[in-house]
Amino acid sequence: MHIDVLSVIPQLLESPLSHSMMKRAQTKKLLYVSVHNLRDWAVNEYGQLDDYQYGGGAGMVMMCEPLEKAILDLGKSKIFDEIIYLTPDGETLNQNLANQLSLKQNLLLICGHYKGIDQRIRDHYITKEISIGDYVLSGGELAATVLIDAVGRLLPGVLNDETSALTDSFQDNLLAPPVYTRPAEYNGWRVPSVLLSGDLKKIDEWRYEESLKKTAERRPDLSDHIDH
Ligand code: ADE
């Protein structure tokens, strides 16, 4: 999968993409991420990218021209399956959406700043608008990083254990069950005995029951969508 990112602060994406799973995905050539500085398409020698909003009001708006030029330039070498604008008023990212995006070949992510981008770019180029939650960040970069991680770890071969993404929280609309490691007793706190029993069927059943219980307690909204 190729992910191109357009940003005014490309440095914000550097560290999260250079470690752990995202590093692995790129080293194994399962994921290619190219972060582009939008300022390379600025409208003038001062690097201008934004301007006052029509109708008045506080905050600058990112202009059409640099965004359009960048989208067209990057589109010369590939066809984007989706051009995604990260914005708090977009569709909320969830596991289902991450799963869907992980099946695509080429994504372009656009990180907004200030008051956002000119609506005409949203109308004419953006194919999906995604929020990572009901709060406002200073820009789209951290949201883009979250999206890249959520999608990148789903690409076949990125995770060590092929099945582990399937047992994550939210797959099947269930929260993950509790996990334990050695020692079997710590401070007098014991690991549930079923996990030490070696009976795989019983362990699976216990995990499923714990998942159901946790989901019902914490996320009753998800419980409505569980396939029993
Ligand atoms: N940009 C600013 N806030 C955001 C959010 N919550 N999700 C995605 N992009 C954003």
Boltz pocket constraint, residues with backbone or C-beta under 6 A from the ligand:
constraints:
  - pocket:
      binder: B
      contacts: [[A, 86], [A, 87], [A, 88], [A, 112], [A, 130], [A, 131], [A, 132], [A, 133], [A, 134], [A, 135], [A, 136], [A, 137], [A, 138], [A, 139], [A, 140], [A, 143]]
      max_distance: 6.0
